[in-house]
Amino acid sequence: MSYASLPGETQHESAEETAQLVYSSAGNVNKQRSVVMRHIFEAAQRLDASAQKPVHQAATEQAAAGSPAPTAEGEQETIEIISADNLKKGIDSSQEGVFERVRDSRGVPVSFAQLGELHHEEAPSEFAYEKIWTHCQIVARIAVSLAANYRERARKLAQAGPLPQPWNGALPDLEMCAVGGLVHDIGVQHVFLRHGADAGRLFDRHRYIFHGLEGYLILLENRYGLAIAQFARNHTGVGITRSEVVAQGLPLPPDDYMPKTIEQEIVMYADKFHTKSDPMQFVSLKAARASAARFGLSNATRFDNLVARYGVPDLESLSREYGMSIR
C-alpha cells in the first residue's frame, strides 16, 4: 500500500493494519512517518471512542481523573498486598494475580498474568519479551514504592492542616500504579532491530520515538481503555508538550504527551530509574537528572519537581536483588 492510500482516506483498513504501515515502508523520511503515525493516532482515538464500557464507566473515569485516597485501614491493606514479593507473583487481595481495583473497558479486572501474556504476544522474540517484561516489572515496583511513600508523607503532613497538593489533592492508587508500570513500555516490543533477537544495539532509533503511541494503540486494541492506555502514551522522558513536538520537529501528531493523572506521573518518573540497555541497569539520581537536562532547562526543572514531590527510590536493594549495576 502506498502512502497515498492511507487509512482514514480509504477507511477499509483496521487499526492493526494501520499500525503495520510503519513497518511496511522502506523509507525513513520523517514527513512520511509523521503522516503514518497521525493515522495510527486517529485510529487509536476511534478505537477508544467505540469501546464498550457501560458497567464500569464511572469507575474508569474516576481512575482517569485520579483516584481518591482509601481509608486508613484500606490503605494499609493495599500497601501490604503490593509488596515486592507479591508484585513478582501477581497482585491482589486474593493473591491470584488480579487487580480488582483496575478494570479493562469491558469491566473485567486486569490480571498480572494477562498483562504478561499480552507482552509475549506482541514481542518479536523471547529475548525481547524477557527484556521488556522484566523492565516493566521493575518500573512497576519502583512506582508502587514511590506512590506508597507519597501517600504516607501526605497523610502525615495533612495532620497539620490542609496541604496544597498536585492533581487537586488526589492520592495515587497503588494498583493503578502497578498496572501502569507493567504496561508502559509494551510498545517497545514493536521497535526492536532484527526482531529483538540480538544483543548490542537493540532498538531502531528512527522508530523508537513512536513506542509510546504504539503501546497506546496496542492497549486500546486489546480493550484496556483510555485510563490504562495513557500510561504508554504519556511516559516518554518527563513528558512532551505540544509546543516541544512542534519546536523540535518531532515526527509525532502535534499534541501534549504529558501525564493526565498522578499515577501516570509516578510511572513516568519511576521509569527514569531503570534502563533497557544491554545489560540492563538501574539509573542513579544524578544520571537520571543529566539525561533529562540533555533536552533543555524546562525538562531539568520538571525532573527536579518530580524529585521534590516523590523522593528517590531505594535502588541499592533492587540492584542487589536483580544483580544489575547502578550507573
N, C-alpha and C positions, 0 to 999 in steps of 0.2 A: 504494500500500500504506500502511496506517495504522501507527502505532507499536504498535498493539495486536496486530499480527501480524508480529512481527519474526522473523528467522532465529534458530534456537535454540529457538523455540517451534513454528514450523511445520516447520522442518528441511527445507524444499524448495529454498530459495534457495542459490545458490553464494556463495562468499566475495566474488566480484566484484560480484554483485548486492547483497550486504550492504553493501559499500563505497559503492555508489551511493545508498543511503538517505540518506547525509549530504547529498547534493545535491538529493534529490527533495523534501525538506521545505522549506516556505516559512517555517517558524517558526525563531526564533533563541533558543529557550528553552534555557538551559544544561542543565536536567534532561533534556530530550528528547535533546539532543545527546550527553549523557553515556551515556544508555541505548543509543543507536545505536553509539557508539564502543566500549562494552562488548562488544557483539555482534561488531563488527569485530575487536576484540582476541581474542575467543574463537575466531572463525573462523580468524584467523591462527595461533593455537596449534594448532588442529585440522589445518590445512594442514601445519605443520611436523612435527607428530607423525606424520603419514601419509606424509611424504616418503620416497622410496626412496633409500637411501644405503648399500647394503651394501659396495660396493667400497672406499670410502674413509672409512668411518665413523670409524675410529680417527684418521685424519689430520684430519678435521673437528673431532673432539672435542679433539684436541691444539691446533688453531688456536684453538678457543673458550676453551681454558684458558690460552693464552699460549704462543707458540712459543718453543722453546729457541734459544739462540744457535748459529748455524752455526760452522764452523771459521773460523779467521782468514783462510784462503785463500778460502773460500766467501763470507765476509762481504765481503771487498774486491771480489770479482767482482760481488756483488749491488749494492753501493753504486755501482760503475761503471755497471752496467746501468741503475739507476734514477737517471739524471742528469736535469737539467732538459730537455735536448733529447729524450732518449728517452721521457720521460713524455708529451711532446706528440705523439710518433709512436705510442705504444703500447709496452708493456714486456714484454720477457723476453730470455733469453739468445739466442734465435734471431732477435731483432729483428722478429718477426712479430706483435707485439702481444698475445701470450698470456702470462698469469701462470701459469706451470707449477706454482708452489707453492700456488696458490689454486684450489680446485675447487668446483663447484656441488654440489647434493645428489645429482647423478647420477654424480659423479666426473669431470666434464668440466672441463678447465682454463678459467678465466674469461678473456675477452679484452677488450682496450680497446675494440675496435670493437663488440663485443656490448653492452657497457655503454652506449656512446653511442647505439646503436640503441634500447635499452630506454628511455632518456631521451626519445628522439624519439617513440617510440610513445606514451608517457604524456603528452607535452607537449600543451597545448591550442592552441599556436600556435608558429610559428618563433621569434617573439620570446621566448616562454617557454623554449623548448628552448635557444636560444643563451645566454640569461642563466644558467640553472641549470647547464647543462653546463659553461660557462666557469667559473662559481663552483666547481663540484665539481673541475674540473681544477686550479684554483689551490689549493684546500684540500688536494688530494692531494699537490701539490708541496711545500706547507708541511709537511704531515705526514711525508712521506718525509725531508725535510731535518732536521726535529726528531728523528725516530727514528734516523737515521744518526748525528747528533751525539751523541745519548744513548748509543748503543751504543759509540761511540768513547770518550766520557768514562768510561763504566762499565768498559770494558776497561782503561783506564789506571789507574783507581782500584783495580781488582781486583788489580793487580800488587803493591799494598802489603798485600794480605791480604783476607780475606773482608769483604764490604761488605753491610750490610743494605739491601735494595732493595725497592721496592713489587712487588706481583704475584709474590711468592715468588721474586724474583730473575730472573724471565723478562725476556729482552730482546726488543724489538719486531721482528717480521718485516716487512721493508720492503715486500715485495709486498702483504702483507695491509693495511698502512697505505695503500698506493696505491689498492687496490681499495675500502677503506673510505671514503677521501676521494671517490672517484668516484661512490659510491652514496649517501652520507649524506643528501643533500638531494633525492633523487628524488621524495619525497612532496610537495615544494613544487609540483611540476607540477600537483597537484590543488587548490591553494588560491589560484590567481590570480583576480583580478577580471576580468570582461569577457573571459574566455578568454585572459588574458595578452597581449592584442594591443596594449595601450596603455601609454605611459609614464605617469609621475605616480605616484599611489598604486597599488601593484601587487597587494597581497595582501588577501584577505578576513580582517580582523582577528579575526572570530569563529571562523574555521576554521583559522587559522594554527597554533594550538597542536596541532592534530591531524597536522601534516605528518610528524612522526616515526613515528607509528603507520601513517599512510598509506603511507609508504615501506617500513616493515616488512612490511606486507601485500603490497605490490607485489612485493617481492623474494621473499617466500615463495611467492606465487602463481606466480612465474616460476622456482621451484625453485632458488633460490640458497642455501637452507639458513639455519639459525639464526646460524651464525658470521658470515655476511655481513649478514643482515637486521638484526641487532642494531646495526650502525653507524647505521642510520636511526632505530631506536627510542630509542637511548640517547645522543644527541649534543646535545640541546637545552640551552642555557645551559651551566652547568658541572655538569649532571646534575640530576635532580629526584628527591627521595626520596618514599617513600610518605607520610611524615608531612607533607611540604610539599604534596603533592596534596590531602590532607585538610584541612590547616590553611588553605590558600589557596582552598579550594573550586574547584580546577581541574577542568574537565569532562573528566577522563581516568579510565580504570579505575584504582582505587586500587592502586598498585604502585610499585616502585622503577624509575626510568628513569635509572639510573646505569651508566657503563661497566662491562662484565664482563671486559674484557681490557685489557692495556696498549695494544694497537693502537687499541681503541675510545677509550681515554682520550686518546691522542695526536691522533686525528682530531677529537674533540670540542674539544680545546684549539686545534688548528690553525684550526678553523672560526671562532674568535673574532677572527681577524686579517684577515678579509675579509667585506665586507657585500654583499648583493644589492640594495642601494639603486639608484636610478636617478639619476645614473650610479653604477656600481659603484665601490667604494673599498676600499683597504686600511685596516685599523684599527690605530692605534698602541697600544703597550702601555698608555699612560695611558688612552686611550679605552676599550680593552677591559676594563680593570680597573674603570673607572667604570660601565660597562654591567653588569658582574657585581654590583657593590656596590649597584646600584639594588634588587636583590632580597634584600638583607639581609646581615648580617655574615658568616653562615656561607658564603654564596656568594662574598663577597670573600676569605674565608680559603681556600676551595677554589681560587680562581683564583691566589692568591699561592703556594699549594703547587705548583700546576702550573708556574708560572714558575720556581720554585726547582728543580723536577725536570727540566724540559725546556729551559729557556732561552727566548730570544726569537728569532724568525725574522728573516732578513735581508729586511726589507720594501722597503728602498730599491732594491735591484736588481730585484725583482719589479715595483715601481711603475714604474720606467723601462721595463722590458720590455713591460708591458701598457698603458702610457700611462694609468694610473689613479693618482689622488692618494692620499695618506695623510691620514686625518682624526684 
